[in-house]
Amino acid sequence: MDSIKISEKKSAKNVLIVFSARNTPKGKFTFSKRLGRIAATKIFINDYSNDWYQNGVPDIPDHKELVQFLKEKIKLYKKKGGQVWILGSSMGAYGALKFGSALAADRIVAFSPEVQLGMKFSKSAENNVPYSDEDVDLSSVSYKKSADVIIISNDGDPVDYYSATKLKNGIENSKVYSLRNFKHNILGELTKTYNIDNLLYEMVSKGSSKGLWSLEKSKLYKDNTIEAFKEINENLVTGKEFNDSYIKTIEAFIKDAPNWGYINYLYAMCLDKKGFYCAATKYYEACRELSPYLGRPIVRLAEIYFNRNDLDSVLRLLEPFCRSKHHVKAVSTLAKSYMKMGLNDTAIETCAHFINHTKSQKDKLLIQTLKKEIENIE
């Protein structure tokens, strides 16, 4: 089967079910090469259609039938005294929690899960996941009373941070860790400095999070506070609404966590909306230092510097950014900065690089127009 693989370990009494992350290719499975130390028969699941396990998986395209299939495999492979463990990351983390509830798992380990599908700016929204009756708020479903529910999330992605808080508040006795200034791909970041195989072994086999003790964690708030955070973030990022009360709310977050990159970004946007550009610059720069993976603060900061005619600062920010990111506002600002400096050939090369690499036809046409304007300058 292309979406299910079973690796039986006859000497093991436990069963580990692993849900793959989104964009895992057909026939491949997340974590399949990292779990060798774990004493369990492993069942790997991959919804390579990126439907977030709403309708089972391609080989068993029905949620209830997949649950029944897994129950039968648990009955077959779990031995006396054994446990059921479930692991997943991103889309797989959503699957781990969803099926962990349905299967009454003894331990669930989930990296960067969404609490509910289809939220604005979420990874599931990027995949246009179809709604079904099975799409529930995972903080409101029941889990085995004695289960270890371990959630490792981050505060660099606002959807992940919101989800972590909701799950912590909703799942009794859950262990939820939101890592300070990490982005969605937590394991990718941890791989740079940690032995991920050991980390997964400790979490899945023992329910231990000691590997995370040295990392700074972000504070998780009560539901009313996190709902305010969600509303402010969505309204600021979309530009649909701004209320002066947002400033006071975000200032309270800043006071609690001045070294939280994303909250510095939200505060900068509040000040920006009010026209306090000098103050906004300070917090955009703070965000850039704390969370350099966030692109929008860099682009807006460069626009402010461009309007001040501080072209050296524009180049400092956008030259490295535009080498790897194909952002239409960024390349437009960078090319116009070169024009102001009399470097028209460099501006044309910058536009050409973008045109050759962007996948957006709309953005390509915009930069083609700018490129022609530069070429027509005598």
C-alpha positions in Angstrom: 0.0 0.0 0.0 1.2 3.5 -0.8 -0.3 5.2 2.2 0.1 2.6 4.9 3.3 0.6 5.9 3.6 -1.8 8.8 7.0 -2.6 10.3 6.4 -5.5 12.7 8.7 -6.1 15.6 7.7 -9.5 17.0 9.5 -9.1 20.2 7.8 -5.8 21.0 4.6 -5.5 23.0 3.8 -1.9 22.0 2.3 -0.4 18.9 3.4 2.9 17.5 1.2 4.7 14.9 3.0 7.4 13.0 1.1 10.0 10.9 3.1 11.7 8.2 3.4 15.5 7.7 1.9 17.2 4.6 3.7 17.0 1.3 5.2 13.6 2.2 5.5 11.9 -1.2 3.4 8.8 -2.1 5.0 5.7 -0.7 7.1 7.6 1.7 6.5 8.1 5.5 7.6 10.8 8.0 10.0 9.5 10.7 10.4 6.1 9.0 14.2 6.2 9.4 14.3 7.8 12.9 12.5 5.4 15.2 14.7 2.3 15.2 15.4 2.4 18.9 11.7 2.4 19.9 10.5 -1.1 20.9 7.2 -1.3 19.0 5.5 -2.5 15.9 5.2 0.6 13.8 2.3 1.5 11.6 3.1 4.4 9.2 0.3 6.4 7.8 0.5 9.0 5.0 -2.4 11.0 3.6 -0.3 12.1 0.6 -3.4 13.8 -0.9 -2.9 16.5 1.8 -6.5 16.2 3.0 -5.3 16.2 6.6 -6.7 12.7 7.3 -10.3 14.0 7.0 -11.3 11.2 4.7 -8.9 8.4 5.9 -6.0 7.9 3.5 -5.9 6.9 -0.2 -5.8 3.2 0.5 -8.6 3.4 3.0 -10.6 6.6 1.9 -13.0 6.7 4.9 -12.3 8.0 8.4 -14.3 5.4 10.3 -12.9 2.5 8.2 -9.4 3.7 8.9 -10.1 3.8 12.6 -11.5 0.3 12.4 -8.5 -0.9 10.4 -6.1 0.6 13.1 -8.1 -1.0 15.9 -7.7 -4.4 14.2 -4.0 -3.9 13.8 -3.6 -2.8 17.5 -5.5 -6.0 18.5 -3.2 -8.1 16.4 0.2 -6.6 17.4 -0.2 -5.2 20.9 0.8 -7.8 23.5 -0.1 -8.1 27.1 1.1 -5.1 29.1 1.8 -3.2 25.9 0.7 0.4 25.0 -0.5 2.3 22.0 1.7 5.3 21.1 0.9 7.9 18.4 3.3 10.4 16.8 2.9 13.1 14.2 4.2 16.5 13.0 2.2 19.3 11.4 -0.6 17.6 9.4 0.6 14.4 11.1 0.2 16.1 14.5 -3.4 16.9 13.7 -3.9 13.2 12.7 -2.1 12.0 15.8 -4.4 13.9 18.1 -7.6 13.1 16.1 -6.9 9.4 15.9 -5.3 9.3 19.3 -8.7 10.3 20.7 -10.5 7.7 18.6 -8.1 4.9 19.4 -7.8 5.8 23.2 -4.0 6.0 22.8 -1.8 5.7 25.9 0.6 8.4 24.6 0.4 11.0 21.9 3.3 13.1 20.8 2.4 16.0 18.4 4.7 18.6 16.9 3.0 21.9 15.8 -0.6 20.7 15.6 -3.5 22.8 14.5 -6.4 22.7 17.0 -8.9 23.0 14.2 -8.7 23.0 10.4 -9.2 25.9 8.1 -8.1 28.7 10.4 -6.9 31.9 8.6 -3.1 31.7 7.8 -3.0 28.0 8.7 -1.2 25.3 6.8 -4.5 23.4 6.3 -6.0 26.5 4.8 -3.0 26.6 2.3 -4.1 23.0 1.3 -7.8 24.1 0.9 -8.8 21.1 3.2 -12.4 20.2 2.6 -14.6 20.5 5.7 -16.3 17.3 7.0 -18.3 16.2 10.0 -15.1 14.8 11.4 -13.5 18.2 11.6 -13.7 19.1 15.2 -11.9 21.3 17.7 -9.3 18.9 19.1 -9.2 20.7 22.4 -12.8 19.6 23.0 -12.6 15.9 22.2 -12.0 13.2 24.8 -8.7 11.4 25.3 -7.9 8.4 27.4 -7.9 9.6 31.0 -4.5 8.2 31.8 -2.9 9.2 28.5 0.2 11.2 28.1 -0.6 14.0 25.7 2.6 15.8 24.8 2.5 18.8 22.4 5.6 20.6 21.3 4.7 23.8 19.4 6.2 27.3 18.9 5.3 31.0 19.2 6.8 32.0 15.8 3.7 30.8 13.9 0.6 32.5 15.3 -1.7 29.6 14.4 0.6 27.1 16.1 0.8 29.3 19.2 -3.0 29.8 19.3 -3.5 26.1 18.9 -1.0 25.1 21.6 -2.8 27.4 24.1 -6.2 26.0 23.2 -5.0 22.5 23.5 -3.3 23.2 26.8 -6.4 24.7 28.2 -8.7 22.1 26.8 -6.9 18.8 27.4 -6.7 17.8 31.0 -3.1 17.1 32.3 -1.6 17.6 28.8 2.0 18.7 28.6 2.3 21.5 26.1 5.5 23.3 25.3 5.6 26.4 23.1 9.3 27.0 22.1 10.3 30.6 22.1 11.0 32.1 18.6 10.8 28.7 16.9 9.0 28.4 13.6 6.5 25.7 12.4 9.2 23.1 11.4 10.4 22.6 15.0 12.2 19.3 14.3 14.1 20.9 11.4 15.3 23.6 13.7 16.2 21.2 16.5 18.2 19.0 14.1 20.8 21.7 13.9 21.8 21.2 17.6 20.0 18.1 18.9 20.0 14.4 18.3 16.4 14.1 17.1 16.5 10.3 17.3 17.2 10.4 21.0 14.6 13.2 21.5 11.9 11.1 19.8 12.9 8.0 21.7 12.6 9.7 25.1 9.3 11.3 24.2 7.6 8.3 22.6 9.0 5.5 24.7 9.1 7.2 28.1 6.9 10.3 27.8 9.9 12.4 28.8 10.5 15.9 27.6 13.9 16.3 29.4 15.5 17.0 26.0 13.7 20.3 25.9 14.6 21.6 29.4 17.3 23.9 28.2 15.0 25.7 25.7 13.1 28.8 26.5 9.3 28.3 26.5 6.7 30.9 25.9 3.8 31.6 28.3 0.4 30.1 27.5 -2.5 32.3 28.3 -6.2 31.7 29.2 -8.8 31.4 26.4 -10.0 35.0 26.5 -6.5 36.4 26.1 -5.5 34.0 23.3 -8.8 34.7 21.4 -7.8 38.4 21.6 -4.4 37.6 20.2 -5.9 35.6 17.3 -8.3 38.5 16.5 -5.6 41.1 16.6 -3.2 39.1 14.5 -5.8 38.3 11.8 -7.0 41.9 11.6 -3.5 43.4 11.5 -2.1 41.0 9.0 -5.1 41.3 6.6 -5.4 45.0 7.1 -9.2 44.7 7.5 -9.5 46.4 10.8 -7.5 48.4 13.4 -8.7 49.4 16.8 -6.7 51.6 19.2 -7.4 49.0 22.0 -5.1 46.6 20.2 -2.1 48.7 21.3 -2.9 48.2 25.0 -3.4 44.5 24.6 -0.2 44.0 22.6 1.7 46.1 25.1 0.7 43.7 27.8 2.2 40.8 25.8 5.3 42.8 25.2 5.7 43.5 28.9 5.4 39.8 29.6 7.7 38.7 26.8 10.0 41.5 25.3 12.1 38.9 23.6 9.2 37.3 21.7 9.8 38.0 18.0 6.3 37.7 16.7 4.8 39.9 19.4 7.3 42.6 18.5 6.1 42.3 14.9 2.4 42.8 16.0 3.4 45.8 18.1 5.4 47.3 15.2 2.3 47.0 13.0 0.1 48.7 15.6 2.6 51.7 15.7 2.9 51.6 12.0 -0.9 51.9 11.6 -0.9 55.0 13.9 1.9 56.6 11.8 4.6 56.3 14.5 7.1 55.1 12.0 10.2 55.7 14.0 8.9 53.7 16.9 7.6 51.0 14.6 11.1 50.7 13.1 12.5 49.8 16.5 10.1 46.9 16.9 10.4 45.7 13.3 14.2 45.5 13.8 13.7 43.7 17.2 11.5 41.1 15.4 14.1 40.7 12.7 16.8 40.0 15.2 14.7 37.6 17.3 12.9 35.8 14.4 14.9 36.2 11.3 12.8 33.6 9.5 9.8 36.0 9.4 9.7 37.7 6.0 6.9 40.3 6.3 8.7 42.4 9.0 11.8 42.6 6.8 9.8 43.7 3.8 7.8 46.4 5.7 10.9 47.7 7.4 12.7 48.1 4.1 9.7 50.1 2.8 10.0 52.5 5.7 13.7 52.9 5.1 13.1 53.5 1.4 10.5 56.2 2.2 13.2 57.8 4.4 15.7 57.6 1.6 17.9 55.4 3.8 18.9 53.2 0.8 21.9 51.6 2.5 19.5 50.1 5.1 17.2 48.9 2.3 20.1 47.1 0.6 21.2 45.6 4.0 17.8 44.0 4.4 16.7 43.1 0.9 19.8 42.0 -0.9 20.1 38.8 1.1 16.4 38.4 1.4 15.8 38.6 -2.4 18.4 36.0 -3.1 16.2 33.3 -1.7 12.7 34.8 -1.4 10.6 35.8 -4.4 8.5 38.5 -2.8 7.1 41.1 -5.2 7.1 44.0 -2.7 10.6 43.2 -1.7 12.1 43.0 -5.2 10.2 46.2 -6.2 11.6 48.1 -3.3 15.1 46.8 -3.9 15.0 47.6 -7.7 13.7 51.1 -7.0 16.4 51.7 -4.5 19.0 50.7 -7.1 17.3 53.2 -9.4 17.6 56.0 -6.9 21.3 55.2 -6.5 21.8 55.3 -10.3 22.4 51.6 -10.5 19.9 50.9 -13.3 21.7 47.8 -14.7 21.6 46.3 -11.2 17.9 47.1 -10.9 17.2 45.4 -14.2 19.2 42.3 -13.2 17.2 42.2 -9.9 13.9 42.3 -11.8 15.1 39.7 -14.3 16.1 37.3 -11.5 12.6 37.6 -9.9 10.9 37.1 -13.3 12.9 34.0 -13.9 12.1 32.4 -10.5 8.7 33.5 -9.4 5.7 31.1 -9.9 3.1 33.9 -9.7 2.1 35.1 -13.1 0.5 38.2 -11.6 3.7 39.2 -9.7 5.8 38.4 -12.8 3.7 40.9 -14.9 4.1 43.6 -12.2 7.9 43.3 -12.2 8.0 43.0 -16.0 6.3 46.4 -16.1 8.8 47.9 -13.7 11.7 46.4 -15.6 10.5 48.0 -18.8 10.2 51.4 -17.0 13.8 51.1 -15.9 15.0 50.1 -19.4 13.3 53.1 -20.9 15.1 55.5 -18.7 17.7 57.4 -20.7 
